[in-house]
Amino acid sequence: FNENDYSKIVAVARDAAKKRKVVRYIQITTELPLLIEFMTNTFLRPSDVKDLRHRNIEIINGKQNYLRIQTDTSKTVKTPVVSLEAAVAIYRDLIGFHQTQNNPNDPDDFLFLPNLKNRTYAMETLRRQFDAVLADAKLKTAGTGESRTLYSLRHTAIMFRLTQGDQIDLL
């Protein structure tokens, strides 16, 4: 996604949550735009987000603020992921949202859709909701004709860092 498309997706997701849009019997909530922003600021894959729990997140406050994320399982090596600074506020917003839903944010609670213990179903729910937002935003396909998915957010995160990052060592 380019910057305009990304902003549009987040805005459409927020609007869907505000309007209480329902996709396959499950209402879109504030969790969806937070998921979109979280993934774009942490570089995580959907498969990493699926089983992510609060115990996997450490907020680092210092000269720089970021999240240190240690996934239980990963597609590649099992080393911590370091987020961008914006992810800290997004994570705190997610905690606040869960508190409004009477969700305690215990260390073993899942980050997204913690009430759904079947994590395959939880990710399918988020995927369907994201697809609905893409359709509403008329952004289901890229200019190249390629279908967009939740995984596209990881590619967006990487491209944003390359195009907007300050003094990135490409090696």
Protein Blocks (a to p, Z undefined) as FASTA:
>chain_A
ZZklmmmmmmmmmmmmmnopaeehiacdfklmmmmmmmmmnopafklmmmocfklpccdd
dfbgcdddddfbdfbdcddddddfklmmmmmmmmmmmmmnopghiaklcfbhpllmblml
mmmmmmmmmmmmmmmnopmbcfkopacdfklmmmmmmmmmmmmpghiafZZ
